[in-house]
Amino acid sequence: MKRLFYVLFLSLSVQVLNAQLLPQEQLRNDSLLTLLNQGKTDSIQARAAFHLSKMWINIDSTKGIAYLQRGKKLSHNNAYLNAIYRYQAIPSYKDEAEVTAILSIFSRYDTPDSWDYAYRLSINRVRWLINQPRTDEAIRMLQKDVIPLAKKLNNASYHAEIALEMGRSFFNQGMYSKAAPYLEKAVETYETIRPKDQTLLHNHIHTLGSLANVYNLLEIDGKADSVIRRAKELLLIQPNLPQELRIASYEAMHLVLTKQYKAAERLIDKTLAKAKEVPRRYLLNLHFQRYKALAGMGDYSKALRSLKRSHPIDSITKDLNTFKAVDLSELLPAYASAYEQVNDYKQATQYWKQYFKHRDAVQKDKIAEEISRLEVRLRTQEKDAAIHHLKAEQSEIALRLKNQLILNGLFAAATILLLTLAGFILYIYKNKQRANADRIQQMETKSKLQVAKALLEGEERERQRIGRDLHDSLGGALAGIRIQLSESQRRHPQPTLDHAILNLEDSITEVRRIARNMVPESLLQCGLDEALSDLCVSFSTTDTTIEYQSSGLSTKIPKSTQINLYRIVQELLVNAQRHARATNIIVQCIQNEKTILLTVEDNGQGFDVASILFTPGLGLKNIQSRIDYMRGKHTIESELGQGTTINIEVHVS
């Protein structure tokens, strides 16, 4: 009974027994609660609520649903946030229309966040299709939606999930030899991921169990044993009773297949002792392996008693919902063989008859389908015979036209040859044209980037020169004048000199501020993170609050990239204060491995994005030039009266 109860172990393994937050998850929970309660915008609060809902839904469903509803309330009319709510609230991935509608909304936003949500929605739909089974549809969706999104996201765990689902699709069709390479690829990918969180460890162990099951079914000696050992090593890191039961069942199956019956019995007894509170329907496979171990040791009476206790055939046939994973086509022959081994041939005959009856019922639909296929073939043969008869009647006429057809054929062949040659020549010509056009475009792009690089570097050098001149020359001169005036005032006090000294000190402060903006010392000495923080502080006024948030920024970011990001934020802050009249501005700069995500969001008066893109100002052109130079990309979200959000993504080496 090789595939029996696999579905029950799969369902049990995804349940969380005695679930609670791990320490690192508790920290994330606290951070999200802070954002939910203190976030500057409803959008930030809504996203925090959705993340909290996802974290809690499998631990405390009441709390998870409450967070989900709060996120919906904070989403207002935001289409993207409402799509996230619909995704997390979807009752069943059976609803193809709802899945398609949500995916169409995510497809409008070309950002890693929208790709991630679209991937998770698509992979869950694929899992549902595989379980039906509707394998062809599942594979089409993997190829059309899931794999392209995984390539964009470049997340190793997603590639492992795809390999696992491909393996499951073949497993459900009984194609174990084709399932094995995909499951091996999934395991290999999980092994490369460091470090692993709770979910990754769970998925890794689950995939190892699936691979061990396939090796058992293929009866590949040695491989199942090594996979099971690896799964048990990971279970020491993250104990999980459902996973332990599942792995133990596959280890018991392996021991039975290798005729280590006593070891299998000891393992099963030890495992069942730990699972006294687990419902019996989740332990059926272990009990069945116990029956096989006892039968293998020759204790047929005890084996039969064990089978009758764990798999009461009368209860199973009457209550198929409770025992829905039991395969009668495998259980009935097991009962028949068990009675044969204790020489009760009457009962054995009864169960063989039940098996043949059940097998015939199962095969009924297959036989009907085969008969239908044969009828189609018969009708096709009859049509072919009629066509053959007509052809025979027309053969005499065809013979008369043969000579003419030969001549026509030769003429047509010559014409086709000439056309083919002409088409081939045209094809080569067009290909060369396209290749030349591509080379010209590449040269133009390279030239533009070189020009942009030269302009930006020249501009930065000029800024530094002017800043040094202001600080060293004009700043020094003004400071000297202030000293002289102060000395003169000390010797010969005059009220007008006090006023002049104050004005001169204001001028010196302004010159130093301009010089500091031209040459940001904190950027050159301390790096991008501290420089952006200082910049936000310097732009903050009594009328404008600027909040700076950062995460993971490396000190090894190339200087040219740091300077360009600094200048971009500087330009955006000027625009937000001067043109948008914003009172609240949020600057976020996050680095994830080799990707930097910069977001500047304000509550200003907003603008029509289309008109600005059509006739951009000098500031926006300068920003665009810097982004192009860094080979980055950006999006602008703004409406009149609704504020502005600018997202910039840059990859660093």
C-alpha positions as CSV (number, residue, x, y, z in Angstrom):
1,M,0.0,0.0,0.0
2,K,2.6,2.4,-1.2
3,R,0.7,5.7,-1.8
4,L,-1.8,5.2,1.1
5,F,-2.6,8.2,3.3
6,Y,-0.1,10.6,1.7
7,V,-2.7,13.3,1.5
8,L,-3.5,13.0,5.2
9,F,0.2,13.5,6.2
10,L,0.3,16.4,3.7
11,S,-2.6,18.1,5.4
12,L,-1.4,17.4,8.9
13,S,2.1,18.7,8.1
14,V,0.8,22.2,7.3
15,Q,-1.0,22.6,10.6
16,V,0.9,24.4,13.4
17,L,0.7,22.5,16.7
18,N,1.3,24.6,19.8
19,A,2.2,27.5,17.5
20,Q,3.8,30.6,18.8
21,L,6.1,33.4,17.5
22,L,9.8,32.7,17.5
23,P,12.0,35.5,19.0
24,Q,12.9,37.0,15.6
25,E,9.3,36.9,14.5
26,Q,8.3,38.6,17.8
27,L,10.7,41.5,16.9
28,R,9.1,41.8,13.5
29,N,5.7,41.7,15.1
30,D,6.6,44.6,17.4
31,S,8.0,46.6,14.5
32,L,4.9,46.1,12.5
33,L,2.7,47.1,15.5
34,T,4.7,50.3,15.8
35,L,4.1,51.1,12.1
36,L,0.4,50.2,12.4
37,N,-0.1,52.6,15.3
38,Q,2.3,55.3,14.4
39,G,2.7,55.2,10.6
40,K,2.6,58.6,8.9
41,T,0.1,57.6,6.3
42,D,-2.8,55.2,6.0
43,S,-1.0,53.4,3.2
44,I,1.9,52.5,5.6
45,Q,-0.5,51.5,8.3
46,A,-2.5,49.3,5.9
47,R,0.6,47.4,4.7
48,A,1.6,46.8,8.3
49,A,-1.9,45.4,9.1
50,F,-1.7,43.0,6.1
51,H,1.7,41.7,7.2
52,L,0.5,41.2,10.7
53,S,-2.6,39.3,9.4
54,K,-0.3,37.0,7.4
55,M,1.9,36.4,10.4
56,W,-1.0,35.5,12.8
57,I,-3.6,33.8,10.6
58,N,-2.3,30.3,11.2
59,I,-1.5,31.0,14.9
60,D,-4.6,32.9,16.1
61,S,-7.2,33.1,13.3
62,T,-9.3,35.7,15.2
63,K,-6.4,38.0,15.5
64,G,-5.3,37.4,11.9
65,I,-8.8,38.3,10.6
66,A,-9.0,41.4,12.7
67,Y,-5.7,42.7,11.3
68,L,-6.9,41.9,7.8
69,Q,-10.2,43.9,8.2
70,R,-8.2,46.8,9.7
71,G,-6.0,46.8,6.7
72,K,-9.0,46.9,4.4
73,K,-10.4,49.9,6.3
74,L,-7.1,51.8,6.0
75,S,-6.9,51.0,2.2
76,H,-9.8,53.3,1.3
77,N,-9.9,53.5,-2.5
78,N,-6.3,52.4,-3.2
79,A,-6.6,49.8,-5.9
80,Y,-3.3,48.1,-5.1
81,L,-3.9,47.8,-1.3
82,N,-7.4,46.5,-2.0
83,A,-5.9,43.9,-4.3
84,I,-3.7,42.8,-1.4
85,Y,-6.7,42.5,0.8
86,R,-8.6,40.4,-1.8
87,Y,-5.6,38.1,-2.1
88,Q,-5.3,37.5,1.6
89,A,-9.0,37.1,2.0
90,I,-9.7,34.8,-0.9
91,P,-11.8,31.9,0.3
92,S,-10.6,29.4,-2.3
93,Y,-8.2,29.3,-5.2
94,K,-10.9,27.4,-7.0
95,D,-12.4,30.8,-8.0
96,E,-10.5,31.3,-11.3
97,A,-12.3,34.6,-12.1
98,E,-11.2,36.1,-8.7
99,V,-7.6,34.9,-9.1
100,T,-7.4,36.4,-12.7
101,A,-8.9,39.7,-11.5
102,I,-6.4,40.1,-8.7
103,L,-3.5,39.2,-10.9
104,S,-4.6,41.8,-13.5
105,I,-4.4,44.5,-10.8
106,F,-0.9,43.4,-9.6
107,S,0.3,43.4,-13.2
108,R,-0.3,47.2,-13.5
109,Y,2.5,47.8,-11.0
110,D,5.9,46.9,-12.2
111,T,7.6,46.7,-8.7
112,P,9.2,43.8,-6.8
113,D,6.4,44.1,-4.2
114,S,3.7,43.5,-6.8
115,W,5.7,40.7,-8.4
116,D,5.9,39.0,-5.1
117,Y,2.2,39.2,-4.4
118,A,1.4,38.0,-7.9
119,Y,3.9,35.0,-7.5
120,R,2.3,33.9,-4.2
121,L,-1.2,34.1,-5.6
122,S,-0.2,32.2,-8.7
123,I,1.7,29.4,-6.9
124,N,-1.3,28.8,-4.6
125,R,-3.6,28.5,-7.6
126,V,-1.1,26.0,-9.1
127,R,-1.2,23.9,-5.9
128,W,-5.0,23.8,-6.0
129,L,-5.0,22.7,-9.7
130,I,-2.4,19.9,-8.9
131,N,-4.6,18.6,-6.0
132,Q,-7.7,18.3,-8.2
133,P,-5.9,17.0,-10.3
134,R,-5.8,19.3,-13.3
135,T,-2.1,18.9,-14.1
136,D,-2.1,20.3,-17.6
137,E,-3.6,23.6,-16.4
138,A,-1.2,23.7,-13.5
139,I,1.9,23.3,-15.7
140,R,0.6,25.9,-18.2
141,M,0.2,28.4,-15.3
142,L,3.6,27.6,-14.0
143,Q,5.1,28.3,-17.4
144,K,3.0,31.4,-18.2
145,D,2.9,33.2,-14.8
146,V,4.9,31.6,-12.0
147,I,8.3,30.9,-13.6
148,P,8.6,34.4,-15.2
149,L,7.8,36.0,-11.8
150,A,10.3,33.8,-10.0
151,K,13.0,34.9,-12.5
152,K,12.2,38.5,-11.9
153,L,12.3,38.1,-8.1
154,N,15.4,35.9,-8.2
155,N,14.4,34.2,-4.9
156,A,16.0,30.8,-4.4
157,S,13.1,29.6,-2.2
158,Y,10.6,30.4,-5.0
159,H,12.7,28.3,-7.5
160,A,12.6,25.4,-4.9
161,E,8.8,25.8,-4.6
162,I,8.4,25.5,-8.4
163,A,10.5,22.4,-8.6
164,L,8.5,20.9,-5.7
165,E,5.1,21.6,-7.5
166,M,6.4,20.1,-10.7
167,G,7.4,17.0,-8.8
168,R,4.0,16.8,-7.1
169,S,2.3,17.1,-10.5
170,F,4.1,14.0,-11.7
171,F,3.7,12.2,-8.4
172,N,-0.1,12.6,-8.5
173,Q,-0.1,10.9,-11.9
174,G,2.0,8.0,-10.6
175,M,5.0,9.1,-12.7
176,Y,7.5,8.7,-9.8
177,S,10.6,8.5,-12.0
178,K,9.8,11.8,-13.5
179,A,8.9,13.3,-10.1
180,A,12.2,12.4,-8.6
181,P,14.5,14.9,-10.5
182,Y,12.3,17.8,-9.7
183,L,12.1,16.9,-6.0
184,E,15.9,16.4,-6.0
185,K,16.3,19.9,-7.5
186,A,14.0,21.4,-4.9
187,V,16.0,19.8,-2.0
188,E,19.3,20.9,-3.6
189,T,18.1,24.5,-3.8
190,Y,16.8,24.5,-0.2
191,E,20.3,23.2,0.9
192,T,21.9,26.4,-0.6
193,I,19.7,28.8,1.3
194,R,21.4,30.3,4.4
195,P,20.1,31.2,7.0
196,K,16.7,29.5,7.1
197,D,13.7,30.9,8.9
198,Q,10.9,28.7,10.3
199,T,8.9,28.5,7.1
200,L,12.0,27.6,5.0
201,L,12.9,24.9,7.4
202,H,9.4,23.5,7.3
203,N,9.4,23.5,3.5
204,H,12.8,21.9,3.4
205,I,11.8,19.0,5.7
206,H,8.5,18.5,3.8
207,T,10.3,18.3,0.5
208,L,12.8,15.8,1.9
209,G,9.8,13.7,3.0
210,S,8.3,13.8,-0.4
211,L,11.6,12.8,-2.0
212,A,12.0,9.9,0.5
213,N,8.5,8.7,-0.4
214,V,9.3,8.7,-4.1
215,Y,12.6,6.8,-3.5
216,N,10.6,4.2,-1.5
217,L,8.0,3.9,-4.3
218,L,10.8,3.4,-6.8
219,E,12.6,1.1,-4.4
220,I,15.9,2.8,-5.0
221,D,18.3,1.3,-2.5
222,G,20.3,3.7,-0.3
223,K,18.9,7.0,-1.4
224,A,15.8,7.0,0.8
225,D,17.9,6.3,3.9
226,S,20.2,9.3,3.3
227,V,17.3,11.7,2.6
228,I,15.5,10.5,5.8
229,R,18.7,11.1,7.9
230,R,18.9,14.7,6.6
231,A,15.3,15.3,7.4
232,K,15.8,14.1,11.0
233,E,18.9,16.4,11.3
234,L,16.7,19.4,10.4
235,L,13.9,18.2,12.8
236,L,16.5,18.5,15.7
237,I,16.8,22.2,14.7
238,Q,13.1,22.8,14.5
239,P,11.0,20.1,16.2
240,N,7.6,19.6,14.6
241,L,5.3,16.6,15.5
242,P,3.4,16.4,12.2
243,Q,6.7,16.4,10.3
244,E,8.2,13.9,12.6
245,L,5.2,11.6,12.1
246,R,5.4,12.0,8.3
247,I,9.2,11.3,8.2
248,A,8.8,8.3,10.6
249,S,6.2,6.8,8.3
250,Y,8.6,7.0,5.3
251,E,11.5,5.6,7.4
252,A,9.2,2.7,8.5
253,M,8.3,2.1,4.8
254,H,12.0,2.1,3.9
255,L,12.8,-0.4,6.7
256,V,10.0,-2.7,5.6
257,L,11.1,-2.5,2.0
258,T,14.7,-3.5,3.1
259,K,13.2,-6.3,5.3
260,Q,14.4,-4.7,8.5
261,Y,11.1,-5.6,10.1
262,K,12.1,-5.6,13.8
263,A,13.6,-2.2,13.4
264,A,10.5,-0.9,11.7
265,E,8.3,-2.2,14.5
266,R,10.5,-0.5,17.2
267,L,10.4,2.8,15.3
268,I,6.6,2.7,14.8
269,D,6.0,1.9,18.5
270,K,8.3,4.7,19.6
271,T,6.7,7.2,17.3
272,L,3.1,6.2,18.2
273,A,4.0,6.6,21.9
274,K,4.8,10.3,21.2
275,A,1.6,10.8,19.3
276,K,-1.1,9.7,21.8
277,E,-3.0,13.0,21.4
278,V,-3.0,12.9,17.6
279,P,-6.2,11.8,15.9
280,R,-6.0,8.2,14.6
281,R,-6.7,9.1,11.0
282,Y,-3.3,10.9,10.9
283,L,-1.5,7.7,12.0
284,L,-3.0,5.2,9.5
285,N,0.1,4.9,7.5
286,L,2.3,4.1,10.5
287,H,-0.2,1.4,11.6
288,F,-0.2,0.0,8.1
289,Q,3.6,-0.2,8.0
290,R,3.3,-2.0,11.4
291,Y,1.1,-4.6,9.8
292,K,3.6,-5.1,7.0
293,A,6.5,-5.4,9.5
294,L,4.6,-8.0,11.5
295,A,3.7,-9.9,8.4
296,G,7.3,-9.8,7.2
297,M,8.4,-11.3,10.5
298,G,5.9,-14.2,10.0
299,D,3.6,-13.2,12.8
300,Y,0.5,-13.3,10.6
301,S,-2.1,-13.5,13.3
302,K,-0.8,-10.5,15.1
303,A,-0.4,-8.7,11.8
304,L,-4.1,-9.4,11.0
305,R,-5.2,-8.1,14.4
306,S,-3.1,-5.0,14.0
307,L,-4.6,-4.4,10.5
308,K,-8.2,-4.8,11.8
309,R,-7.6,-2.4,14.7
310,S,-6.0,0.3,12.7
311,H,-8.1,-0.1,9.5
312,P,-11.5,-1.4,10.4
313,I,-12.8,-2.2,6.9
314,D,-16.5,-2.0,7.8
315,S,-16.0,1.6,9.2
316,I,-13.9,2.6,6.3
317,T,-16.5,1.5,3.7
318,K,-19.4,3.2,5.6
319,D,-17.6,6.4,6.4
320,L,-15.5,7.4,3.4
321,N,-15.3,11.0,4.5
322,T,-13.4,10.2,7.7
323,F,-11.1,7.8,5.8
324,K,-11.1,9.7,2.5
325,A,-7.4,9.1,1.9
326,V,-7.7,5.3,2.2
327,D,-7.3,3.6,-1.2
328,L,-9.6,0.5,-1.2
329,S,-7.9,-0.9,-4.3
330,E,-4.8,-1.4,-2.0
331,L,-6.5,-2.1,1.3
332,L,-8.8,-4.8,0.1
333,P,-6.0,-7.0,-1.3
334,A,-4.1,-6.4,1.9
335,Y,-7.0,-7.9,3.9
336,A,-7.3,-10.8,1.4
337,S,-3.6,-11.6,1.7
338,A,-3.7,-11.3,5.5
339,Y,-6.6,-13.9,5.8
340,E,-4.8,-16.2,3.3
341,Q,-1.7,-16.1,5.6
342,V,-3.8,-17.3,8.5
343,N,-5.5,-20.0,6.3
344,D,-8.9,-18.3,6.5
345,Y,-9.6,-18.8,2.8
346,K,-13.4,-18.1,3.1
347,Q,-12.7,-14.5,4.3
348,A,-9.8,-14.2,1.9
349,T,-12.2,-15.1,-1.0
350,Q,-14.7,-12.6,0.2
351,Y,-12.2,-9.8,0.2
352,W,-10.8,-10.8,-3.2
353,K,-14.4,-10.6,-4.5
354,Q,-14.9,-7.1,-2.9
355,Y,-11.6,-6.0,-4.5
356,F,-12.5,-7.2,-8.0
357,K,-15.9,-5.5,-7.6
358,H,-14.3,-2.3,-6.5
359,R,-11.7,-2.5,-9.2
360,D,-14.4,-3.0,-11.9
361,A,-16.3,0.0,-10.5
362,V,-13.1,2.1,-10.7
363,Q,-12.3,0.9,-14.1
364,K,-15.9,1.5,-15.4
365,D,-15.3,5.1,-16.3
366,K,-11.9,4.2,-17.9
367,I,-13.6,1.5,-19.9
368,A,-16.4,3.8,-21.0
369,E,-13.8,6.3,-22.1
370,E,-11.9,3.7,-24.0
371,I,-15.1,2.5,-25.7
372,S,-15.8,6.1,-26.7
373,R,-12.3,6.4,-28.1
374,L,-12.7,3.2,-30.1
375,E,-16.0,4.4,-31.5
376,V,-14.4,7.6,-32.7
377,R,-11.6,5.5,-34.3
378,L,-14.3,3.2,-36.0
379,R,-16.1,6.2,-37.4
380,T,-12.8,7.6,-38.6
381,Q,-12.0,4.3,-40.3
382,E,-15.4,4.2,-42.1
383,K,-14.9,7.7,-43.4
384,D,-11.4,6.7,-44.6
385,A,-12.9,3.7,-46.4
386,A,-15.5,5.9,-48.2
387,I,-12.8,8.4,-49.1
388,H,-10.6,5.6,-50.5
389,H,-13.6,4.4,-52.6
390,L,-14.1,7.8,-54.1
391,K,-10.4,8.1,-54.8
392,A,-10.5,4.8,-56.7
393,E,-13.3,6.1,-58.9
394,Q,-11.4,9.3,-59.6
395,S,-8.1,7.5,-60.3
396,E,-8.9,7.2,-64.0
397,I,-9.6,10.9,-64.4
398,A,-6.4,11.6,-62.4
399,L,-4.4,9.4,-64.7
400,R,-5.5,11.5,-67.7
401,L,-4.4,14.7,-66.0
402,K,-1.1,13.3,-64.8
403,N,1.1,14.6,-67.6
404,Q,-0.4,18.1,-67.3
405,L,0.0,18.0,-63.5
406,I,3.7,17.0,-63.9
407,L,4.3,20.0,-66.1
408,N,2.4,22.3,-63.8
409,G,4.3,20.8,-60.9
410,L,7.7,21.5,-62.5
411,F,6.6,25.1,-63.2
412,A,5.4,25.5,-59.7
413,A,8.5,24.0,-58.2
414,A,10.7,26.4,-60.3
415,T,8.5,29.3,-59.1
416,I,8.7,28.2,-55.5
417,L,12.4,27.8,-55.7
418,L,12.9,31.3,-57.1
419,L,10.5,32.8,-54.5
420,T,12.3,30.9,-51.7
421,L,15.7,32.2,-52.9
422,A,14.3,35.7,-53.0
423,G,12.8,35.3,-49.6
424,F,16.0,34.0,-48.2
425,I,18.0,36.9,-49.6
426,L,15.4,39.3,-48.2
427,Y,15.6,37.6,-44.8
428,I,19.4,38.0,-44.7
429,Y,19.1,41.6,-45.7
430,K,16.5,42.4,-43.1
431,N,18.5,40.6,-40.4
432,K,21.6,42.6,-41.3
433,Q,19.5,45.8,-41.1
434,R,18.2,44.8,-37.7
435,A,21.6,43.9,-36.5
436,N,23.1,47.2,-37.7
437,A,20.2,49.1,-36.1
438,D,20.8,47.3,-32.8
439,R,24.5,48.1,-32.9
440,I,23.8,51.7,-33.6
441,Q,21.3,51.9,-30.8
442,Q,23.8,50.2,-28.4
443,M,26.5,52.7,-29.5
444,E,24.0,55.6,-29.0
445,T,23.0,54.3,-25.6
446,K,26.7,53.9,-24.6
447,S,27.5,57.3,-25.9
448,K,24.6,58.9,-24.0
449,L,25.7,57.2,-20.8
450,Q,29.3,58.3,-21.3
451,V,28.1,61.9,-21.9
452,A,25.9,61.7,-18.8
453,K,28.8,60.4,-16.8
454,A,31.0,63.1,-18.0
455,L,28.4,65.8,-17.3
456,L,27.5,64.5,-13.8
457,E,31.2,64.1,-12.9
458,G,32.0,67.5,-14.2
459,E,29.0,69.0,-12.4
460,E,30.2,67.3,-9.1
461,R,33.8,68.5,-9.6
462,E,32.5,72.0,-10.2
463,R,30.2,71.8,-7.1
464,Q,33.2,70.7,-5.0
465,R,35.4,73.5,-6.4
466,I,32.8,76.2,-5.8
467,G,32.1,74.8,-2.4
468,R,35.8,74.9,-1.4
469,D,36.1,78.4,-2.8
470,L,33.1,79.6,-0.9
471,H,34.4,78.0,2.3
472,D,38.1,78.8,2.0
473,S,38.1,82.2,0.2
474,L,34.8,84.0,0.7
475,G,34.1,82.3,4.1
476,G,37.6,83.1,5.3
477,A,37.4,86.7,4.1
478,L,34.1,87.3,5.7
479,A,35.3,85.8,9.0
480,G,38.4,88.1,8.9
481,I,36.1,91.1,8.4
482,R,33.9,90.0,11.3
483,I,37.0,89.8,13.5
484,Q,38.2,93.3,12.5
485,L,34.7,94.7,13.1
486,S,34.5,93.0,16.5
487,E,37.9,94.5,17.5
488,S,36.9,97.9,16.3
489,Q,33.6,97.7,18.2
490,R,35.5,96.6,21.3
491,R,37.7,99.7,21.1
492,H,35.1,102.2,19.9
493,P,31.6,100.9,20.6
494,Q,28.9,102.0,18.1
495,P,25.3,100.6,17.7
496,T,25.5,100.5,13.9
497,L,28.5,98.2,14.2
498,D,26.6,95.7,16.3
499,H,23.9,95.4,13.6
500,A,26.5,95.1,10.9
501,I,28.3,92.3,12.8
502,L,25.0,90.4,13.2
503,N,24.3,90.7,9.5
504,L,27.8,89.6,8.7
505,E,27.5,86.5,10.9
506,D,24.2,85.6,9.1
507,S,26.1,85.9,5.8
508,I,28.9,83.7,7.1
509,T,26.4,81.1,8.2
510,E,24.6,81.2,4.8
511,V,27.9,80.9,2.9
512,R,28.9,77.8,5.0
513,R,25.4,76.2,4.5
514,I,25.8,76.7,0.7
515,A,29.3,75.3,0.8
516,R,28.1,72.3,2.8
517,N,25.4,71.6,0.3
518,M,27.9,71.9,-2.5
519,V,30.3,69.5,-0.8
520,P,28.5,67.3,1.8
521,E,31.3,66.4,4.2
522,S,29.2,63.8,6.0
523,L,28.8,61.9,2.7
524,L,32.5,61.9,2.0
525,Q,33.5,61.0,5.6
526,C,30.6,58.9,7.0
527,G,28.8,57.4,4.1
528,L,25.3,57.6,2.5
529,D,23.2,56.7,5.5
530,E,24.5,59.4,7.8
531,A,24.6,61.9,4.9
532,L,20.9,61.4,4.1
533,S,20.0,61.6,7.8
534,D,21.9,65.0,8.1
535,L,20.3,66.2,4.8
536,C,16.8,65.5,6.1
537,V,17.5,67.3,9.4
538,S,18.9,70.3,7.5
539,F,15.8,70.6,5.3
540,S,13.4,70.2,8.3
541,T,11.7,73.4,9.4
542,T,8.9,74.4,11.7
543,D,6.5,74.1,8.7
544,T,7.9,70.9,7.3
545,T,8.5,67.6,9.1
546,I,10.9,65.2,7.4
547,E,11.2,61.5,8.6
548,Y,14.2,59.5,7.5
549,Q,14.1,55.6,7.6
550,S,16.9,53.3,6.5
551,S,17.8,49.6,6.6
552,G,20.8,47.6,5.6
553,L,22.8,50.4,3.9
554,S,26.3,49.2,3.3
555,T,29.4,51.4,3.7
556,K,30.8,49.8,0.5
557,I,28.4,51.3,-1.9
558,P,30.4,53.0,-4.8
559,K,31.0,56.7,-4.2
560,S,29.5,57.7,-7.5
561,T,26.3,55.9,-6.6
562,Q,26.2,57.5,-3.1
563,I,26.7,61.0,-4.6
564,N,24.0,60.4,-7.2
565,L,21.5,59.1,-4.6
566,Y,22.3,62.0,-2.3
567,R,21.8,64.6,-5.1
568,I,18.5,62.9,-6.1
569,V,17.1,63.1,-2.5
570,Q,18.4,66.7,-2.3
571,E,16.5,67.6,-5.5
572,L,13.3,65.8,-4.4
573,L,13.3,67.5,-1.0
574,V,13.7,70.9,-2.7
575,N,10.7,70.1,-5.0
576,A,8.6,68.9,-2.2
577,Q,9.1,72.0,-0.1
578,R,9.3,74.6,-2.9
579,H,6.7,73.4,-5.4
580,A,4.5,70.8,-3.6
581,R,4.3,72.9,-0.3
582,A,4.5,69.6,1.7
583,T,4.2,69.6,5.5
584,N,5.2,65.9,5.9
585,I,7.9,64.1,4.0
586,I,9.1,60.5,4.4
587,V,12.4,59.4,3.0
588,Q,13.1,55.6,3.0
589,C,16.4,54.1,1.8
590,I,16.7,50.3,2.0
591,Q,19.4,48.0,0.7
592,N,18.6,44.3,0.1
593,E,21.8,42.5,-1.0
594,K,22.8,44.3,-4.2
595,T,19.5,46.3,-4.7
596,I,18.9,49.7,-3.2
597,L,15.3,50.9,-2.9
598,L,14.8,54.7,-2.4
599,T,11.3,56.1,-1.7
600,V,10.4,59.8,-1.1
601,E,6.7,60.3,-0.2
602,D,5.1,63.7,0.6
603,N,1.6,65.0,1.4
604,G,1.9,68.0,-0.9
605,Q,-0.5,69.3,-3.5
606,G,0.5,66.6,-6.1
607,F,0.5,67.0,-9.9
608,D,-0.6,65.3,-13.2
609,V,2.0,62.7,-13.8
610,A,1.3,62.5,-17.6
611,S,1.8,66.3,-18.1
612,I,5.0,66.4,-16.1
613,L,6.5,63.4,-17.9
614,F,5.6,65.1,-21.3
615,T,7.3,68.4,-20.3
616,P,9.7,67.7,-17.4
617,G,11.4,70.5,-15.6
618,L,15.1,70.9,-15.2
619,G,15.1,69.2,-11.7
620,L,13.2,66.1,-13.0
621,K,15.5,65.9,-16.0
622,N,18.5,66.0,-13.7
623,I,17.0,63.2,-11.6
624,Q,16.3,61.1,-14.7
625,S,19.8,61.6,-16.0
626,R,21.3,60.3,-12.7
627,I,19.0,57.3,-12.6
628,D,19.9,56.5,-16.2
629,Y,23.5,56.8,-15.4
630,M,23.2,54.3,-12.6
631,R,21.1,52.0,-14.9
632,G,18.2,52.2,-12.4
633,K,14.5,52.6,-12.8
634,H,11.8,54.7,-11.1
635,T,8.0,55.1,-10.8
636,I,6.1,58.3,-9.9
637,E,2.7,58.1,-8.2
638,S,0.8,61.4,-7.8
639,E,-2.6,63.0,-8.1
640,L,-3.7,66.5,-7.6
641,G,-4.3,67.1,-3.9
642,Q,-3.1,63.5,-3.0
643,G,0.6,64.0,-2.5
644,T,3.4,62.3,-4.4
645,T,5.4,59.1,-4.1
646,I,8.6,58.5,-6.0
647,N,10.2,55.0,-6.0
648,I,13.7,54.4,-7.3
649,E,15.4,51.1,-7.7
650,V,19.2,50.8,-8.3
651,H,21.5,47.8,-8.5
652,V,25.0,48.0,-7.1
653,S,28.0,45.8,-7.7
